[in-house]
Amino acid sequence: MSEAVIRTVAPPPGLLASLDPLLRQWLPRQRWFAGKGRPVTGFTLVAGTELLPSGARLGLYHLLVRAHQPDPPDPSGPPGSPARGGARPGDCYQLLIGVCEALPPRLAPALIGHVSEGPLAGRTVYEALYDARPAELLLEALRTRARIGGLRFERDPEQEIRPGLVPRLMTVEQSNSSVVYGDTFILKLLRRVVPGINPDLELPLALARQGCPRVPPPTAWLVADPDPADPGEPHVLGVLQPFVQGATDGWELALRELAKGEDFTAEARELGRATAEVHTALARALPTVTLGHSRLRAMVAGMTERLAAAVRAVPALRPYAAGLGSAYTALDDLAAEGRTWTAQRVHGDLHLGQCLRSPSGDWSLIDFEGEPARSLAERRMPQPAVRDVAAMLRSFDYAARSADPPRPDWAEHCRAAYCSGYAEAAGTDPRTDPVMLRAYETDKAVYEVLYEARHRPQWLPVPLAAVRRLAGPDRP
C-alpha cells in the first residue's frame, strides 16, 4: 500500500509552558514514570506534533517531553551521595495529550487538568489513549503508513490491518501503555523512550524472519525521526502485534492454579520448551559471541558491584554478603581455568508475567524491551541464555511464596519441570551449568531485595528467602 502523508503543524509556542504545572502533578502519579521519589523541576520539549487541531472540538498533541529532576543518590556511596558522573539528562517520555472544552464523565480517569494560561487557556487536557478517536487515529496512521511531522508509521506489507477496529485501553498497571483493537491487534506504546534500536521491535522482527511461532510478529511500528537540525538516532515509540485472543498471562495462571491446589508442572515444562525455542531462534538470527575470562571478569565485577551497593542500602543483606559473593567468585574461578561460554541475544526480563498461554495451551513470550532500568546498550548486549532461565526460576519462587501459606515445594517442582522442558527443546539442560545458573539467580535475587526494600517492603521476605538458600551451605 502506498504511503500516506497527513498535513500537520508544530505545537504552538508556549504549549509546554502552559502544561508545565499540570504535568508536574500528573506525570509522577503514572505507573510508568521512572523518577518516583524525586520532584520534577521542569520540562524540555524534545519533539511535538499536532495530530488534530486544538481549535476543533477535539485536539490532539503527540509530545516527547524530557522531565528534569534532581540526580538520584549514588547507590555505591554513603547516604545522600550525589550521582556519579555529575548531572545527567532527564528521562524522555512519550505523551498523547487530548484537548477539549469539557471532559465527558466516561473520561474522568484520564483527566490531566484545566489549563489556566497559554494557547490552551480555558480548555481541559487529558490522557488521550482513554479516548476512542485518538486511538483510532493511531491505528489508521499505521494502516496507511502515514508520515505526520517527524512521526513515521511503518508496517509489514505482508500483514493486513482492517480499518474500523474498535480500540480499548488496557488499564492493568504496567511500565508502558497498551491499546487492543477489536481483539485482533495490540499496540504497545513505549512511555520512557531513548534513541536507538529498541529490542522490543528488533528481537520480534528477527524471530519473525526465523519463522518462530512463540513470539507474535510485529505488524506495524511507530518511529520518531530525529530533528534534521540536530541529527541523531530515531526513537522507537510503539509496536503493533497480533493479539492472542483468550490468552492468560503466566503469572495470573500460576496464582490461579496455586489457589486451587493444582499441579503446574506440565505448564512449566511447556514454558521451558517455548523459552528454548526462542533462544534457539535468536541464536540463529543474530550474532553470538564467546565469553572468555576477560569478558567474564567484567560481568562478575558488575555483579559484585551491585551486591555491594545492595548490602549498603539494605542491612538485612549483610549477614549473607560473603555467601552471595562466593557465587560470583566461583564463576570467575571457572573462567580463569579456561572455561568459556556462548553469549547471544536473550529476552532480558523474563518472568511469568511476560508469557501468555493461549486457550489451545501454546505459550508465547512477549515484551522484549529488557529491564527498563538498564541502558539500551546493556539491554542489547549478548548474554548467556541461562540468564533468562535464572530469571524464570525466580518467578516461580515469587508465585509460590505469594500463596497463603507459601508453597516452596510447588516452586521446586516447577523449576525442575521448566529446566527439563528447556532441555528437551534445546538439547542442553541449564542445570548442567550450575555455577553460571547460581551466579545469575543470585544477581537477580539481590536486585529483587533492593527493589522490594525501596518500593514494596511487604514483599521483601520473598527474595530474602532465596538469598538464604543461595548463600547457605546447602545451596543447590
N, C-alpha and C positions, 0 to 999 in steps of 0.2 A: 504494500500500500504506500502511496506517496506520502511524503512528509507534509504536515500542515503547519502553517505559521499563523499564530494568533497575535494580533497587534496588541501592544501593551505599553504602558508608560511607567516611568520610575515613580516611586513613592514621593509625595510632595515634601518640600523642605519642612523641617520641624516635626515630622511624623514621630520619629523615635523619641524626641524630647517630650512630646505630649503624652506618649505612652509610658515614659520612664517611671513615674511614681506608681502606676498601676502594676507594671511588670515587676517592680521591686517587691511588691507584696505577693503577687500571684505566682511568679516563677519558683521561688523556694518551696512552695507547697506541692509542686508536682512530683510525682513518684520518680520521674526520670531526671530530675535536677540533681546534678552530681556534687554541688558545692554546699550541701546542707551543713548548718552549724557555723557558717561564715556569712556576714552580711554582704549584700550586693551594693557596691559603691557607685556603679554606673554602667552604661552600655555603649557599645560601638556597633554601628550598622556595618556588617560585612557585605551584605547584598540584600537588595529589596526589589520586589516586583509586584506591581498592582495587577492582580488577576481579574478582578471585577472592579469597575469604577466606584469609588467611595461615595460619590454623589447619588448613586442609584439606591433603590430600596435596600439592596444587599451589596455591601462592598467586601472585598477580599484582598488581603495582602499576604504575600509569601515573604518572610523575613529570615535572614541568617543574622543572628544577633550575638555579639560577644559580651558575656556578662563579666564584669570586673569585680574581683573580691580580694580581700587580704590573702597573702600567701599562707597556706597551711603550715603548721609547725613541722620541723624536721623530725620524723619518727625515730631517727637514729641518734638524736641528741637529747639533752635534758628537757624537761617540760618547758614549753614556751620558746624553744629554739626556733629561729626563723627557718624557712625552707632553704635548702641548699641551692646554690646556683643563682641566688638573687630572685628578683621578680620574674614571674612567668606570665605569658598572656592568658587571659581568661578563657574559659570554655566557650565554644561556639554552639548555639542552639538553633534548631530549625523551628520556626513558629508559623502557624497559619492563623491569621487574625481576621475574624469576621467583624463587619461593621454594620450596625442597623440603628434605627430610631429607638425602638423598644424591643427588648428580648422577650419572645413568647415564653410562657411558663414551661413548655417542654424542654427548653434550652437553658433553664435556670442553672443546672450543674456546670454549664460551660462559661458562665459569667467571669470576665476578667475585671470589668469595671466601667464606670462612666467617665468619659473624657471631659475635662473642665476647660482646657485651653488648646490652642494649636489648630491644625487643619481639620481635626475631627471633633472640635469642641461641641458639646451638647449631644454627642452620639454615644452609643454603647458598643463596647468591643467585647468579643468572646472567642473562645477556642472553637475554631470553625469546623473541626473534624466531627463535632457533635451534630452538625447540620448536614442534611442530605445534599443540598445543592452544591456546596463546595466539594464534598466528597465525589459527587457525580462528575464535576468538572475535572478532577484529577484523573479519574478513570478514562474519560473521553480524551484527555490530552495524551495519555499513554496509548490509547487505542489508535489515535491518528498520528502518533509520533510527532507531536507538536514541539515547536520551539517558542518559548514565551520569555522574552527578555533573555536573561542569562540562564534560564532553565531549559534543559534538554530532556525530552521524554523519548526513551528508546524502547523497542520491544523486539522479541524474536519473531521474525516474519512467518515462521512455520506454525506459530500458535495463534489461534483466533481469539479475539476479545469481542464478545457480542455487546452491542450497545444496550443501554437501558437496564443494566443490572442494579438492583436496589441495594444501597450501602447501609451498613450498620457498624457503628464504632464498638470495638471490644473494650469493655470497661474494666476488665480484670487488670490489677496493678502489674505493670511491667516496666522495663527500662526504656521502652520505645512506645509507639502508638500503632495500633493495627486496625484496619477497616476491612470488613468482609463484604464482598459484593455478590449477592444472590447465591450464597453457598457455593460459588464457582471459583472465586479468587480471593486471596487475602493480600492486602497491601500493607507492608511493614514500613512505616516512616521512621527513620532514624532521628532521634532528638538531639543527642550530642554528636556533632559531626566534626570530622577532621579531613583535611585534604589528602588525597591519595586513594589507592585501590583498597576498597573495603572487602575483607574476606567474606562478608555476608552475601556479596554478589560474586566475588571471584571464585570461591570454592564451589557453590552450587552450579555455576556455569561450567567449571571444569568437570564436575561429576556428571552433568547432563551430557557433555561431549563423550564421556565414557559409557553412557547408557546405564548409569547406576540408578536403580529404581527406588533406592532407600531415601532419596532426598528430592522433594518437589522441585522441578526445574524452573528457573526464572522465566517468567513470561514477558515481563517488561520491567524497566527501571528508570529512576529519575536521577539526573545528574545536574549539578550547578557548575557551569564553566567558570574559570577564573576571569577576573576583570582584565580586559586587554591592556589596560594601563598598568596593571600590576600582575604580570603573568605568574602563574604557579600551577599547581595540580588541581584538577576538578574535585568537587565534593560529591560522593555518592550519598543521595538523600533518601532513597526508598527503593524497595524491591517488591514487585507483584509476582506471586506464585499461585499455583493451583491450591485451592482449599480442600483439605482432606475431610470430607463430609462425615459426620458422626464419630470423628476420632476423639479419643480420650488421651490427655497427656499422662505420661508415665507416673508423675507424682500423684495426681488425683487417683489413678488406677491403683497404685500401690497402697495408698492410705485406705481406699475403699476395701481392698482385699484384706488388709490388716484388721480393719474394724470388724469384718465378718469372720475373721479367723481362718481365712482361706490361704492355701498354698500359692506362692508366687514364683516358684522355681521354673515352671515351664515358660512363663513370660520372660523371666530374667535370662534364660538360656537363649530364647529367640532374640532378645535385645542384644545379647553378646554377639550373635551371628550378624545382626544388622550392623553393629559397630565395626566388626571385622571387614564386612563387605565394603563399607565406606572407606575404611583405612586402605584397603587393597586398591580401590579405585583411585584414591588420591595419590597413592604411590606410583600408579601408572600414569596419571595425568600430569603430575608436577614433579620437578626435580627433587631428588633425595640427596642427602649428604652423609658422610661418615663422621661420627664423633669420636675423636681420639682423646688423649689425655689433656691436651691444651684446651680444647673446647669444653671438655667435661669439667676442667678446673674452673673455668668461668661460670659454668652453670652451678657448680657446687658453691662457689663464692656467693652467688646471688641467693641461693637457698639459705646459706649461713647468715648472710646479712639480714634477710627477712626474719629469721628466727631471733637474732639478737634484738632487732627492733621490737618484735612482738613481746619478748621477755621483758624489755624495759617498760612497755606500755601496759602489760597485763601481769601483775605479780603472781597470779595463780600458775603461770607457766614456769616460774623459776625452779621449782624442785625437779622439773623434767628436762631442763635445758640440756644437760650433758647427755642424757639418753637419746633425746631427739637429735642432737648434733652428731651422734655416732652413726645415724643413718646416712648422713652426708659424707662423713669421713670414710665409711665403708665403701661408698661409691667411688670416691676419689682414689682409694687404695686399689680398687679393682681396675680402674683406668690406668693407674701407674704401672700395673703388672702387664699392660698391653692389651687389655680388653677394649674392644670398640663396639659402637652401637650405630645403627642406621637411624637417621632422623628424617622426617617427612612432614608435610603439612597435615595438621590434625584439626579437630573441631575447636579445641582450646578452652571450652567452658561447658563440658558435657556433664549433664546430670539428668535425673528422671524428668524434670520439667521441660527439657529440650528434646523430648522424644514423644512421638504420637503413635498410638496404636489404633489402626483402622478397625471398623466393625468386622472385617474379614480376619483380623488377627495379625496383619502385617505391621511392622514397626517402621517408622520414618524418623530421621534426625532433622532437626530444624535449628535455626538461629546460629549461624556460623560466625557471628561477629567477634567471638572471643571475649575474654574478660575485659569489660569496658575500662577498668582502672589502668590497664596496661597500654603502652603506646602502640600506635598502628604498626610500627616496625617490629615490636616484640610479638604482636599477635600474628604477624606474617612469617615469623621465623620457623624453620623446620624444627620439629621436636620428636623425641622418641614416641611412638604410638602408645606406649604404656602410660603416658601422661593422661590421656583420655580415660584409659581403663581405671587408673587410680582415682580419678575424679568420680567416675560412676560408682566405684566401690564405696566411696564416702557418701554418695547419695543414698545408697541402700541403707547405710548406717543411720543417716538422718531420718529416713522414713520409719525405720524400726524403733528409734528412740523417741519419735513423736507419738507413738502409740501409748495407750494407758491400760495396763502397765507397759513399759518398754519391752521390746521383743528382740534382744540381741541375737537369739538363735535364728530368728527369721532372717536377719541381715546376713548371718554367716552362711545360711543355705543359699540365699540369693546371690551372694558374692561368688560362691563356688559354682553355681549354675551359670552365671554370667561368664565367668572365665572359661568354663567348659564349652559353652556355645561359641565364644570367640575362637577358641582353639579349633573347633570343628570347621569353621569357615576360613580361618587364616592359616591353619596348619601349624601354628605356633601358640603354645599356651603361655599367657603372660606370667603365670606363676613359676615358670622355669627361669625367670629373671627376677628373683626375689629382692635383690639389692636395689635395683632400679625402681621396682614397684614400691618398695618401702620408702625410698627417698622421696618419690613423688607423692605418695599418700601422706607422708609426714609434712611435706611442704604445704599440701592442701589443708591438712588439719590445723597447722599453725596459722594459715591465712584465715581459716574459719574462726579460730579463737579470737583473733584480733577484730574481725568483722562483728562477731556477736557481742564482744565486750563493748564495742562502740555503738552498735545500733540495736541489738536485741539481747540485752543481758539475760533474759529469761531462758534463752537458748544456749547459753554458754556451757552448761553441763554436757551437751551433746558432743561438741568437739573435744572437750576435756576428757571424756571417757575414751575417745580414740587416742588422745595424747598419752594417757596412762598405758594403754595397750602398746602403742608404738615405741614408747620409751622404756618399757619394763623388760625384765629379763626373760619373760615368757612370750615375747613378741613372736608373731608367725614368721 
